[in-house]
Structure formats: structure tokens, C-alpha cells
Amino acid sequence: GINFDKYDDITVDVSGPNPPKAIMTFDEAELCETLRRNVSKSGYVKPTPVQKHGIPIISAGRDLMACAQTGSGKTASFLLPILQQLMVDGVAASCFSELQEPEAIIVAPTRELINQIYLEARKFAFGTCVRPVVVYGGVSTGYQIREILKGCNVLCGTPGRLLDMIGRAKVGLSKLRYLVLDEADRMLDMGFEPDMRRLVGSPGMPPKENHQTLMFSATFPEDIQRMAADFLKTDYLFLAVGVVGGACTDVEQTFVQVTKFSKRDQLLEFLKTTGTERTMVFVETKRQADFIALFLCQEKVPTTSIHGDREQPEREKALADFRSGKCPVLVATSVAARGLDIPDVQHVVNFDLPNNIDEYVHRIGRTGRCGNIGRAVSFFDPNADGQLARSLVMILSKAQQEVPSWLEEFAFTGSSTTGFMNFASTDSRKGGSFQDNLKSQPTADDEEWE
């Protein structure tokens, strides 16, 4: 569960004009009785930092760019005020209409993430007049259209399938009041930017002055902030929670110097110490994910894998086996790191380090969630990972963790430049940051995940 007491120590920064006062309890959010009951059933005791600030900001009608660590309660921070306002104002969706016009659209880059958001929305909306629906690729379009036509107030979707539904004239945008982008940095950086511009430029879409735009992510590189500002009103608020762009202090980070050919033995040695504890192993390529999973199974370590080439039922089974503990080891490519909400992941192993620091932060965010302690072990190959060394030293220092002397020496005598502290921990409008001219690095493993 969530370690709520640990959250009280997390620093929060809100920038922008006239931010509303934070709430300290869910009572102060003035949620209706049904929502309050659903929040309580979900195990929430008191708001997390992103909820304390995000809920009143959204309730006040402000646009928001929120930068918070994975597992911080981001999803509830936007769902609760949206659902509350829809219940107060009433909803218009009718199962008798051939064109559904949702009041809220939530967009995320992967099927798994958008489905998790949908399940949260359904849980919080239980017993209310608000009906969430989810659409994504890899599932029958006909089935999803039928679900939409039953009535749709909150539409959750991946970009391609959302545009498809709009293009088929099954979804209209004229009544839209909320547009939410989750994992917004990757939404604007993984090739989805044209889709997002098509979405906001679709016929019937109210201008940004007439709806709220809410963006959430664990990292917001400054070039992405500048791009994101195109979608937001000029007086948007920037919310930074915790060591933003830095790894969570609840994750114990360890680095092991390796060669390309010693990694498998090092991985096996480490997994002998973890027993049945859930462990995510990140690799560079889809082929490598299957190869390592097969190797571990042959070594009698129950393992499954997830990546973009696996069919939807296969991915769902892999995640179910991992969540249930049937396969306590999950080998994944970077895209699988995106927002997946898998509770109680005790260990993350970077078998292959990513090629940029943002991705490292996202990966190790699988563990140490909700104020609990996790462990991340990264295999550092000087021949392949040298460009990351300086950024890793800064991450460890910010998280107040021990920096291996060999890594520090390599960082400041080797060729460590690429990806140096790409992420931003502050509102780019404040100016004067040494990161101003840096561009975010592409993800190593671009996959089709719709």
C-alpha cells in the first residue's frame, strides 16, 4: 500500500500566476458522497502531494503541467476533480445518440497505460452518472464503437485509435471540457506530436481558451515544455513534486561495472538473491527481451516478457502472470516502463542502460512507489554507457545516494556528455537554466504500441 507518512517529507513547487491553496485532506476537496466513498474504498487515507496541489488547481479551472514521480498518485489527481465537476454540472451523453460527445478525453501513449487509467476512472465513477470508455489498437474496432455508443462521458484512448473514432464520426468534440495527456513528455517525443496536433485541430474541438488542458509526466525536458506550452493557456500552472527529473529517494540505486558478455551471469547471480520478489529487467531490444526470458526460464527462473511485438492477449497474460507472482521476473523493453502501475515491484534491473537519463528515471520508477522502498541495479558497460555516466552521478547525488568512485572517475575523465541532465526540475518559463539548449534524446527502442 501507500506509505502516506513518507509523503509528508516531499518538497513541492508550484509556479505560475495565482495558484490556488493546496488541500490537506480529501474532505477539503468537497467531493460528493459517492466519490468520497469510492476514494475510501480505493485505500486512500489522505491526499498525496500531487493530489494536494493538483486537485484544487484543476477544480479552479486552471491548465496544468505537472511533473511528479511515477507512483505519486497522478491519475487520481486529475480524475477526481474531473469526475466531481461532471457530477455537479451534469453530463450529456446518451446511449440513443449515434455521435457521442465526451466531456473529457484522456490520452496516453500505450495500451497498457491507458487501460490502467480507464480502470481507475471506472473505479472512481462507480455508482455515478459518469460513464468512462477506453479505446486502443489491437482490439476489435466494432466492439469499441459499440461500447462508445452505449454512452461516453470520459473517453480514454491512445492517439491513433482516438483519431480513428473521430474520423469515423463516432466521437464528437464540441462538448469537450477536459483534455488530459498522461506521460506527456513521451506523447510529444515518441512521434505522437503530429497526432496530438491533429487531435487539438480536429473539427469541433473547442479552442484551448474554452477547455482545460492537463499534462502529467515524471519528466519534462525543457524543449518538451516549450512544445507543450502550445497546447496550454498562457497562465498555466507548473507543478513539480519531489526530486523532479531525478530518481526517487525511495529507490536504492546500485551500479555494477560489467562487460557485454558478463551481463547474463551477473543477472542470474542477482536473481538468486531475490527469490519470489517481483523483479523487472529492462533490455534494449525486443529480440533481447525474448532471449533473456528464455535464458532465465532454462535456468529455472520463472520469467515472462513484454514488448511491442507481442499480441495484446500475450501482453495481458504476461502482466497477469507477473502481477500474480506466477512469473516473478518480467523482462521488458523501455516502452513497457511507461506508466505501468504494477504494485509491489521490489527490484528493477537495467540489464541494458537506456541512451538517455529521462528513460532511466522512468524505468527505476517501477519500484519504490507510493512511499515504499525499492531497489534498482544497473549494469554499466563503459564501452556502451559512457555517455550517461555524468548524468547518473548527478542523479545519485540528488537522491543522496552513494556514488561509486569508478563511476565518478569515468564521468569526469571519460567521454560522458550525451544526455547530461536532460530533464527539467523547474518551470522553463523561469529561464536561466543551464538546460535551455539541450534537446531530449530519442528512446532507444521505438515500438508501435497502439
C-alpha positions, 0 to 999 in steps of 0.5 A: 500500500501507500506509505502516506507518512513518507509523503509528508517529507516531499518538497513541492513547487508550484509556479505560475500566476495565482495558484490556488491553496493546496488541500490537506485532506480529501474532505477539503476537496468537497467531493460528493458522497459517492466519490468520497466513498469510492476514494475510501474504498480505493485505500486512500487515507489522505491526499498525496502531494500531487493530489494536494496541489493538483486537485484544487488547481484543476477544480479552479479551472486552471491548465496544468503541467505537472511533473511528479514521480511515477507512483505519486498518485497522478491519475487520481489527481486529475480524475477526481476533480474531473469526475466531481465537476461532471457530477455537479454540472451534469453530463450529456451523453446518451446511449440513443445518440449515434455521435457521442460527445465526451466531456473529457478525453484522456490520452496516453501513449500505450495500451497498457497505460491507458487501460490502467487509467480507464480502470481507475476512472471506472473505479472512481465513477462507480455508482455515478452518472459518469460513464468512462470508455477506453479505446486502443489498437489491437482490439476489435474496432466494432466492439469499441464503437459499440461500447462508445455508443452505449454512452461516453462521458470520459473517453480514454484512448491512445492517439491513433485509435482516438483519431480513428473514432473521430474520423469515423464520426463516432466521437464528437468534440464540441462538448469537450471540457477536459483534455488530459495527456498522461506521460506527456513528455513521451506523447510529444517525443515518441512521434505522437506530436503530429497526432496530438496536433491533429487531435487539438485541430480536429473539427469541433474541438473547442479552442484551448481558451474554452477547455482545460488542458492537463499534462502529467509526466515524471519528466519534462525536458525543457524543449518538451515544455516549450512544445507543450506550452502550445497546447496550454493557456498562457497562465498555466500552472507548473507543478513539480513534486519531489526530486523532479527529473531525478530518481526517487529517494525511495529507490536504492540505486546500485551500479555494477561495472560489467562487460557485454558478455558478463551481463547474463551471469551477473543477472542470474547471480542477482536473481538468486538473491531475490527469490519470489520478489517481483523483479523487472529487467529492462533490455534494449531490444525486443529480440533481447527481451525474448532471449533473456526470458528464455535464458532465465526460464532454462535456468529455472527462473520463472520469467515472462516478457513484454514488448511491442511485438507481442499480441495484446492477449500475450501482453495481458497474460504476461502482466497477469502472470507477473502481477500474480507472482506466477512469473516473478521476473518480467523482462521488458523493453523501455516502452513497457516502463511507461506508466505501468502501475504494477504494485509491489515491484521490489527490484528493477534491473537495467540489464541494458542502460537506456541512451538517455537519463529521462528513460532511466528515471522512468524505468527505476520508477517501477519500484519504490512507489507510493512511499515504499522502498525499492531497489534498482541495479544497473549494469554499466558497460563503459564501452556502451554507457559512457555517455550517461555516466555524468548524468547518473552521478548527478542523479545519485547525488540528488537522491543522496545516494552513494556514488561509486568512485569508478563511476565518478572517475569515468564521468569526469575523465571519460567521454560522458556528455550525451544526455547530461541532465536532460530533464527539467526540475523547474518551470522553463518559463523561469529561464536561466537554466543551464538546460535551455539548449539541450534537446531530449534524446530519442528512446532507444527502442521505438515500438508501435504500441497502439 
